[in-house]
Amino acid sequence: MNTRRTFFKQAGLGLIAVGPLSTLATSANKDKIALRKTVDVAANMVTLNVRDFGATGNGQTKDTAAIQETIDRSNVLGGGEVFFPAGNYLTGAIALRSNVTLHLDQGAVIQGSPALRDYVITQVRWEGKWIQGYSGLIYAIGAQHIGIKGPGKIIGDQHLGGRPSTDNPLRRPALIEPIDCTDILFDGFSTEYNLMWSIHLTYCEHVVIKNLNIRSTGGNGDGIDVDSCKHVLIDGCDIATGDDCISLKSGRGMEGYKLLRTTEDVHITNCTFADSIFACIGIGSETSGGIRNVIIDNCKFTQAKTFALYIKSRVGRGAFIENITANNLEVSGMAGGFLRFNLSGSGLQDQVPVPGDEGIPTTKNFKFTNIIVTDVPELIDGTGVHPNKPLDGLVLSNITGTCAKGISLVNIKNADIKLINVTGYTGKLLNIYNVTGKGLQQAAQLPAPKTAEVVPAGAAYQLH
């Protein structure tokens, strides 16, 4: 049964309008194109100073109107650079326009207003669903060739974060939030925020994020959320957060499944991560639009409440997670371990889940090579895979260091496990149930795990 078509008919909903998809290409090539376009726009067109349009930078007067006028003026003149000299620019939400790059000089701070009324109410993504909420402090909708560069800072008000509540059901402001934008460059600035996402990309393509210093605290304090985006490079960033340092996601339940806006071609490289509540890099659990072609390499993981890498989904999400590659990582300071994949029971069930076996995520081609771990409590927990759709293709190779517990794998085919040279663990290094492939000769057998129930067709779930 075509559940996407059935959902449209039963719910009477049309597709959310989105821009056209560009032709697929390799992430490395397209990232270079995105970077070149953004830099050329800033270099070849006008530079406008926000002070010339009335911004005070005194930290007390709201400079929202002056900053927005400068951005809008730059846009109508064909684009260029909006320059912030040293100062503290108190502002409400400002919209970034096409062909405009914000340049924050040394000592320049964009400081978010503490008043929610100073933020635009619009449709935003929250936990994989489109809802009403407050825009980001710096936001853009449908813009092209946009950027922010340092070395200055962007600081959100520390009292605006948190989750929607009964008293205020609107989603709280992110710090920086482009929606449906293409050719984005964020380079060389710092951020500070609390209890909410620092950078939230939604439906964006050809994005370069490099040399950022991101600091956030508290629940939902993600560093960078890549939400149904394509061709994203995150390079040379130092991220310490309350929640995931980086989270990759693509929608939740039937809404995300019918839209099928995949997160794909993401390269995370040369970064340092520290997390105090969950994982350094989380893939999911909002995966109903699919996630594929993710490369994580040459990174250091220095602290996490759970695992350095956490790949997660659940029955009822549907879609797929495939082609996940991690190489040349250093991992220490973990409270949980190096890697966990829980693909059948992570996160809350959606109000309208994907029923039947179609709702079980399809997963394949996970590869983890050249990993150095230091005193991790558990090396790998790979027990959360549904037997109806085993993980197809798992490579673990050249993993060294120290751990208290080894590797546990369930419901996997075409595994290839070799060169696991760790010490300090108790029990068997490799423990398996329903796993086939290479390198399993010395494995101990695990007992049969509990299986997550498939969502029945016609279940009485309701939309928000």
C-alpha positions, 0 to 999 in steps of 0.5 A: 500500500502506498502510505504516502498517497493514502496519507494525502487522501485521508488528511486532505493535506497538500505538499508544503511548497518548496523550491526546486531541487538542484542536480545532484553532485559530489559534496566536495565539488559543490562545497567548493562552488558554494564557497566561491560564489559567496566570497565573490558576492562579498568581494565584488559588490558594495560594503555598507556599514551599519553605523552609517544607517543609525546603528549605535552598537551601545548594547542598550539601544535596539539596533534592529531597524538600522541593521535591517535597513542596511541589509535591505539596502545592500540587497537592492543594490545587488548585494555585498557586505554588511559591516559591523565595526566593534560594538554591542548591537542589541537587536531583535530578529533580522532577515538576511537577504540574497547576495548579502554577507554579514561581516562581524569585525573583531569586538563586534557582537550581535546580541539578541533581544530578551523580548520574544515580541522582537522575533518573527512568528512563522512556520519552523521545524521542531522535532521533525514537524512544521509548527508555528514558532519564533524565527531565528535571531538571524534568519533567512527564507528562500535566500541565495548566496548568503553568509556570515563571517567573523571574527566577531560574536553572535550571542542569544539571550540566555532566557529565551531558550527552552521547549514549547509549553502550554502557556507558550506553544510557539517554538523558541528562537534558534540563533541562526536559521536559514530556511530553503536557502542555497549557497551559504557560508558561515566562517570564523565567528563565535556563538553563545546560547542557552537551551536552544539550537545555535545553527538550524539549517532547514531545506538548505543546499550547498552550505559551508560552515567552517572555523566556528566556535560554538558554545551552548548549554542546557537541554536542546542546546544543539550546536548545528542541526542539519535538517533535510539539507543537501551538500553540507560541509562542516570544517574546522569547528570547535563545538561544546554544547548542552545537547548534540554538537551536531544533529542530522535529521530529516522529519518525523512520522508520516509528515516527514515521510510524505515530504521525503526531504532527505539529508544527504552529502554531509561532510564533517571534518577537522572538528573538536566536540564536547557534549554535556547532555547527549551525544557529540554527533547524533544521526536521527532520531528524526529520519522519516525523510531519509539520511544518506552519504555522511562522512565524518573524518579527522575529528576529536571527541572529548566529552559526551553524556552518552556516545560520541556517535549515536545513530538512532531511529525507530519503528514508525519512522520509515525511510532509510539511513545509509552510507555512513562513514567515519574515519580517523577519529580520536575518542575520550571522555565518554560516559557511554561509549564510542558508538551506538545505533538504536534503529528501532526504538529511539525517540517518541512515537509520532502522532501519525507513524508510518505503519507496517514493515514500511515503517521500519527504517532501512539501514545499510553501509555503515563503516567505521575505520581508524578509530582511537578510543581512550577509556570508553565504558563501551566500545560499540552498542549495536543491539537496536536493529529490527530483525525484519530489516537487518542492517546490511553492511557494517565495517569495523576496522583498525580500532585501537585503545582502551575500553571497559566493554567490547562490541555487541551486535544484533540483526546484521548481515554482511558484517566485516570486522577486523583489526580490533586491538583494544585492551581493558575490557571484561568478558568477550570482545565481540558479542552477537545475535543473528549476525553474518559476515567476516571476522565473527569466529571468536564471537560469543552469542547473545540471547535473543533481544526483545523486538519492537512491535511494528505499527499496525495499519489503521492505528488511531493516531491523530495529527497535531 
